[in-house]
Amino acid sequence: MSASLKVLLVCPTLNPEPLFDKWLTALGKQNYSLFHALIIDSSSVDGTVEKAVNAGFLVKHINQSEFNHGATRQQAVNDADDFDLVIFLTQDAILATPDAIKSILQPFEDDQVTAVCGRQLPKKKAKPIEAHARLFNYGDKSFIRSMDDVKHYGLKTAFISNSFAAYRISVLQEVSGFPDNVIFGEDMYVAAKMLKAGYKIAYAADACVYHSHDYSLLQEFRRYFDMGVFHAREPWIRQQFGGAEGEGLKFVLSEVKYLLRHAFWRIPEGLLRKVFGYIGFRLGLVENKLPSWLKRRLAMNKGFFGG
């Protein structure tokens, strides 16, 4: 990638310790150093700000109540007039190799590529169900997709995660940027807009971070409830890209096979998680019929519903 392109790295934070030291160390080992780093901190009280400043990062302070997955990231983009590309990381995504940043920028050599998703590996001590989710959703083969691929991949054509992703800022602004009030899914929203506008998005399998979650059953339910809310409020995405029901069946079968090899006794738990997730998603799709107090109880991102 041309060294003339200016790159901004953005990471929202809220009390990320004890992982933040590992996050800083991994970033400091990158063999691509031609980027500026911005921390958007939501009033952390664990020393994050001091560590970020000592590492030479620019830090922007916001109140925790002000944070929104789309609006907060878009404000960083709006303030990045002098930059060509923006990389987003989350505070719990640890760069896995010294080439990670360089690798996520490589696909931008194609002028039609406007967003790149990095690969998320399970954490080194991840449990089997947690590990399979990452191995299934983040394969070891890179690719580039366009609207021509929707007929084959459906909703996964627009799959991207801001836990580790990069965007061409000019096109991000061209499609009106991240939405300013979403419960989450701001990344898929923008990817879908870019694809509809005739651009391409890439997956860089050699741009890796360690990032996975060991959700409880209740957390699994809440995560899928939020996903349902997102799709209920942005129905055009499923209308134009299709649903993920077929992909869900593939996931279940893949997980059963994986657990048969690695932890067969967790198969009932894995299936129960899918039931919880499905119920959560269906409730999220009809969230307009639910009272606000109940939505706050059901959601993972409770602040989205006020109160």
C-alpha positions as CSV (number, residue, x, y, z in Angstrom):
1,M,0.0,0.0,0.0
2,S,1.2,3.5,-0.8
3,A,2.9,5.2,2.1
4,S,1.4,8.4,1.0
5,L,-2.0,7.4,2.3
6,K,-2.6,8.7,5.8
7,V,-4.1,6.2,8.3
8,L,-6.0,6.9,11.5
9,L,-6.5,4.1,14.1
10,V,-9.5,4.6,16.4
11,C,-10.3,2.6,19.5
12,P,-13.2,3.3,21.9
13,T,-12.4,2.4,25.5
14,L,-14.2,2.0,28.8
15,N,-12.2,0.5,31.7
16,P,-10.4,-2.0,29.5
17,E,-8.0,-3.3,32.1
18,P,-6.5,-5.8,32.6
19,L,-6.2,-6.3,28.8
20,F,-5.1,-2.8,27.9
21,D,-1.4,-3.4,28.6
22,K,-1.5,-6.4,26.2
23,W,-3.4,-4.2,23.7
24,L,-0.8,-1.5,23.8
25,T,2.1,-4.0,23.6
26,A,0.7,-5.7,20.6
27,L,0.1,-2.3,18.8
28,G,3.6,-1.2,19.7
29,K,5.1,-4.3,17.9
30,Q,3.5,-3.5,14.6
31,N,5.9,-3.3,11.7
32,Y,3.7,-0.7,10.0
33,S,4.0,2.5,12.0
34,L,2.6,5.1,9.5
35,F,-0.6,5.7,11.4
36,H,-2.0,8.0,14.1
37,A,-3.9,6.6,17.0
38,L,-7.0,8.0,18.7
39,I,-8.6,6.7,21.9
40,I,-12.2,7.7,22.5
41,D,-12.6,7.1,26.2
42,S,-16.0,6.9,27.9
43,S,-14.9,8.2,31.3
44,S,-12.6,5.3,32.3
45,V,-11.4,5.2,35.9
46,D,-8.8,2.4,35.6
47,G,-5.8,4.4,34.4
48,T,-6.5,3.9,30.7
49,V,-6.3,7.5,29.7
50,E,-2.9,8.0,31.4
51,K,-1.5,4.9,29.7
52,A,-2.8,6.0,26.3
53,V,-1.3,9.4,26.7
54,N,2.0,8.0,27.8
55,A,1.9,5.8,24.6
56,G,1.6,8.9,22.5
57,F,-2.0,8.6,21.6
58,L,-4.5,11.4,21.2
59,V,-7.3,10.9,23.6
60,K,-10.9,12.2,23.3
61,H,-13.1,12.2,26.4
62,I,-16.8,11.5,26.3
63,N,-19.4,10.7,28.9
64,Q,-20.4,7.0,29.1
65,S,-24.0,8.0,28.3
66,E,-22.9,9.7,25.1
67,F,-21.4,6.5,23.6
68,N,-23.2,5.0,20.6
69,H,-21.6,2.4,18.3
70,G,-22.3,4.4,15.2
71,A,-22.4,8.0,16.2
72,T,-19.2,7.8,18.3
73,R,-17.2,6.2,15.5
74,Q,-18.6,8.6,12.9
75,Q,-17.6,11.6,14.9
76,A,-14.0,10.4,14.8
77,V,-14.3,10.0,11.0
78,N,-15.8,13.5,10.7
79,D,-12.8,14.9,12.6
80,A,-10.3,13.0,10.4
81,D,-10.2,15.5,7.5
82,D,-6.5,14.8,6.7
83,F,-6.8,11.0,6.7
84,D,-7.5,8.6,3.8
85,L,-8.1,5.4,5.8
86,V,-9.5,4.6,9.2
87,I,-8.9,1.4,11.2
88,F,-11.2,0.5,14.0
89,L,-10.2,-1.8,16.9
90,T,-12.0,-2.6,20.1
91,Q,-10.3,-2.6,23.4
92,D,-10.5,-6.4,23.7
93,A,-9.1,-7.2,20.3
94,I,-5.4,-8.0,20.6
95,L,-3.4,-7.8,17.4
96,A,-2.0,-11.3,16.9
97,T,1.0,-10.7,14.7
98,P,3.4,-7.7,13.9
99,D,1.9,-7.7,10.3
100,A,-1.7,-7.3,11.3
101,I,-2.0,-3.6,10.6
102,K,-0.1,-3.9,7.3
103,S,-2.2,-6.8,6.2
104,I,-5.6,-5.1,6.8
105,L,-4.5,-2.2,4.7
106,Q,-3.1,-4.3,1.8
107,P,-6.5,-4.9,0.0
108,F,-6.9,-1.1,-0.5
109,E,-4.5,-1.4,-3.4
110,D,-7.6,-2.2,-5.3
111,D,-9.3,1.1,-5.7
112,Q,-12.8,-0.5,-5.6
113,V,-12.2,-2.0,-2.2
114,T,-13.6,0.4,0.4
115,A,-13.8,-1.7,3.5
116,V,-11.7,-4.6,4.9
117,C,-12.6,-7.0,7.7
118,G,-9.8,-8.6,9.7
119,R,-9.8,-12.1,11.0
120,Q,-10.7,-12.8,14.6
121,L,-9.0,-15.8,16.3
122,P,-10.3,-17.3,19.5
123,K,-8.4,-16.3,22.6
124,K,-5.7,-18.8,23.5
125,K,-7.6,-20.1,26.4
126,A,-11.0,-20.0,24.7
127,K,-13.5,-22.7,25.5
128,P,-14.7,-25.0,22.7
129,I,-18.0,-23.3,21.9
130,E,-16.3,-19.9,22.0
131,A,-13.5,-21.1,19.8
132,H,-15.8,-22.7,17.2
133,A,-17.8,-19.5,16.7
134,R,-14.6,-17.6,15.7
135,L,-13.3,-20.5,13.5
136,F,-16.6,-20.8,11.7
137,N,-17.2,-17.0,11.1
138,Y,-13.6,-16.1,10.3
139,G,-12.0,-18.5,7.9
140,D,-8.4,-18.8,6.7
141,K,-9.0,-17.7,3.1
142,S,-9.0,-14.0,2.0
143,F,-11.6,-12.8,-0.5
144,I,-13.2,-9.8,-2.1
145,R,-17.0,-9.5,-2.5
146,S,-19.5,-7.3,-4.4
147,M,-23.2,-7.2,-5.0
148,D,-22.7,-9.9,-7.5
149,D,-22.0,-12.3,-4.6
150,V,-25.3,-11.7,-2.8
151,K,-27.1,-14.5,-4.7
152,H,-24.5,-17.0,-3.2
153,Y,-23.6,-15.6,0.2
154,G,-26.7,-13.6,1.1
155,L,-26.4,-11.5,4.2
156,K,-22.8,-12.7,4.8
157,T,-21.8,-10.6,1.7
158,A,-22.1,-7.6,4.0
159,F,-20.4,-9.2,7.0
160,I,-17.8,-7.1,8.7
161,S,-16.9,-6.4,12.3
162,N,-15.5,-3.1,13.8
163,S,-13.6,-5.2,16.3
164,F,-10.9,-5.0,13.6
165,A,-11.9,-3.3,10.3
166,A,-10.6,-0.6,8.0
167,Y,-12.5,1.8,5.7
168,R,-11.7,4.2,2.9
169,I,-12.9,7.5,4.5
170,S,-13.9,9.2,1.2
171,V,-16.4,6.4,0.4
172,L,-17.5,6.1,4.0
173,Q,-18.6,9.7,3.9
174,E,-20.0,9.2,0.4
175,V,-22.5,6.7,1.8
176,S,-23.3,9.0,4.7
177,G,-21.1,7.3,7.2
178,F,-22.1,5.2,10.2
179,P,-25.7,5.7,11.4
180,D,-26.0,7.9,14.4
181,N,-28.3,5.9,16.5
182,V,-28.0,2.1,16.3
183,I,-28.0,-0.5,19.1
184,F,-25.0,-2.1,17.2
185,G,-24.4,-3.3,13.6
186,E,-23.0,0.0,12.4
187,D,-20.3,-1.9,10.5
188,M,-22.8,-4.1,8.6
189,Y,-24.9,-1.1,7.9
190,V,-22.0,0.7,6.2
191,A,-20.8,-2.4,4.4
192,A,-24.2,-2.9,2.9
193,K,-24.4,0.7,1.8
194,M,-21.0,0.5,0.1
195,L,-21.9,-2.7,-1.7
196,K,-25.2,-1.1,-2.9
197,A,-23.2,1.9,-4.2
198,G,-21.1,-0.5,-6.4
199,Y,-18.0,-0.9,-4.3
200,K,-16.3,-4.0,-2.9
201,I,-15.5,-5.1,0.6
202,A,-12.6,-7.5,1.5
203,Y,-11.8,-10.0,4.1
204,A,-8.1,-10.2,5.0
205,A,-7.4,-13.6,6.6
206,D,-3.8,-12.7,7.4
207,A,-4.8,-9.6,9.4
208,C,-5.5,-11.3,12.7
209,V,-6.6,-10.3,16.2
210,Y,-7.3,-12.5,19.3
211,H,-10.9,-11.7,20.1
212,S,-13.7,-14.0,21.4
213,H,-16.3,-14.1,24.1
214,D,-17.4,-16.7,26.5
215,Y,-21.0,-15.6,26.8
216,S,-23.4,-17.0,29.3
217,L,-26.8,-18.2,28.1
218,L,-28.4,-14.9,29.2
219,Q,-25.7,-12.9,27.4
220,E,-26.2,-15.0,24.3
221,F,-30.0,-14.2,24.5
222,R,-29.3,-10.5,24.9
223,R,-26.8,-10.3,22.1
224,Y,-29.3,-11.8,19.7
225,F,-32.0,-9.6,21.0
226,D,-29.9,-6.6,20.1
227,M,-29.3,-8.1,16.7
228,G,-33.0,-8.5,16.1
229,V,-33.6,-4.8,17.1
230,F,-30.9,-3.7,14.6
231,H,-32.6,-5.6,11.8
232,A,-36.1,-4.5,12.9
233,R,-35.0,-0.9,12.6
234,E,-33.0,-1.4,9.4
235,P,-35.2,-3.9,7.5
236,W,-33.8,-2.9,4.1
237,I,-30.7,-4.9,4.8
238,R,-32.5,-8.3,5.1
239,Q,-34.8,-7.3,2.2
240,Q,-31.9,-6.7,-0.1
241,F,-29.3,-9.2,1.2
242,G,-31.6,-11.9,2.6
243,G,-31.7,-13.4,6.0
244,A,-29.2,-15.7,7.8
245,E,-31.4,-18.7,8.5
246,G,-29.5,-21.0,6.1
247,E,-26.2,-19.8,7.6
248,G,-27.6,-20.5,11.1
249,L,-28.3,-24.2,10.2
250,K,-24.8,-24.5,8.8
251,F,-23.4,-23.1,12.0
252,V,-25.3,-25.6,14.2
253,L,-24.2,-28.6,12.1
254,S,-20.6,-27.3,12.1
255,E,-20.6,-26.7,15.9
256,V,-22.0,-30.2,16.6
257,K,-19.2,-31.8,14.5
258,Y,-16.6,-29.6,16.2
259,L,-17.8,-30.5,19.7
260,L,-17.9,-34.2,18.8
261,R,-14.2,-33.9,18.3
262,H,-13.3,-31.6,21.1
263,A,-15.9,-31.5,23.9
264,F,-18.9,-33.8,23.1
265,W,-20.4,-33.2,26.5
266,R,-21.1,-29.6,25.6
267,I,-23.3,-30.3,22.6
268,P,-26.6,-29.9,24.7
269,E,-25.3,-26.5,25.9
270,G,-24.5,-25.5,22.4
271,L,-27.9,-26.4,21.1
272,L,-29.5,-24.6,24.1
273,R,-27.6,-21.5,23.2
274,K,-29.1,-21.6,19.7
275,V,-32.6,-21.8,21.2
276,F,-31.8,-18.8,23.5
277,G,-30.3,-16.9,20.6
278,Y,-33.3,-17.6,18.3
279,I,-35.8,-16.5,20.9
280,G,-33.8,-13.3,21.5
281,F,-33.6,-12.5,17.8
282,R,-37.3,-13.0,17.2
283,L,-38.2,-10.8,20.2
284,G,-35.8,-8.1,18.9
285,L,-37.6,-8.2,15.5
286,V,-40.8,-7.2,17.3
287,E,-39.3,-4.8,19.8
288,N,-41.7,-2.0,18.7
289,K,-44.4,-4.0,20.5
290,L,-42.5,-4.2,23.7
291,P,-42.5,-1.5,26.5
292,S,-39.2,0.4,27.0
293,W,-38.6,-1.0,30.5
294,L,-38.8,-4.6,29.2
295,K,-36.4,-3.8,26.3
296,R,-33.9,-2.4,28.7
297,R,-34.1,-5.7,30.7
298,L,-33.7,-7.8,27.5
299,A,-30.9,-5.8,25.8
300,M,-27.2,-6.2,26.1
301,N,-26.7,-2.5,25.1
302,K,-29.3,-1.2,27.7
303,G,-28.4,2.5,27.3
304,F,-29.8,2.5,23.8
305,F,-33.3,2.5,25.2
306,G,-32.6,5.3,27.7
307,G,-33.5,5.2,31.4
